[in-house]
Amino acid sequence: MNISNQSFLIGIVLAVLSISVYAEDAITVRYLDGHPPPGVSSEWMNLRISRTGAIPGIAPASKQDVDQFFENVSATLTANKITKDWQLAIPDAPSIEITIDINGRKLQLVSCHLSLERSGNYLVTERGGYVVPDQERASVLAKQSETFRHHRIAFEKILGLVLVRTHARLSP
């Protein structure tokens, strides 16, 4: 094989390798139904929003809606000082798990509070769940640690961003 053919093949191999290693960002949301009573159906859901970055060496044509989505998720994490995994779980309760993988950084946020608080008078705190009148919810939450409140806020905001993104792509 002459040098020009060899150079061409090396160039092809390098191009293929560089394409395969560029980053993929992803947000995965899983709904995990709690442990159902015997004879009752249970429901599980998985949703993944992902993007692959531009091919190295090629400038992106323009910012896409999905880029704004990932920027909003990153901004939410930063604004709420979320730097590590968080789990607010009660055994056998339904929960929502959000796995965030952005720029090579991976976080997992898991909570059951949204599922359990749907009734309106139940509140999940750092120490468990309680029946709390509507007018006392804000004051009970205000007594929780700042870290706990920030994780709840970030969890709800990111889930909201995912739902808006999903609706934008999948609504009729």
Helices and strands as residue ranges (DSSP letters): H 3-21, E 24-32, E 44-52, H 65-79, E 86-88, E 95-102, E 105-111, H 113-116, G 117-119, E 122-125, E 128-131, G 134-136, H 137-142, H 146-170
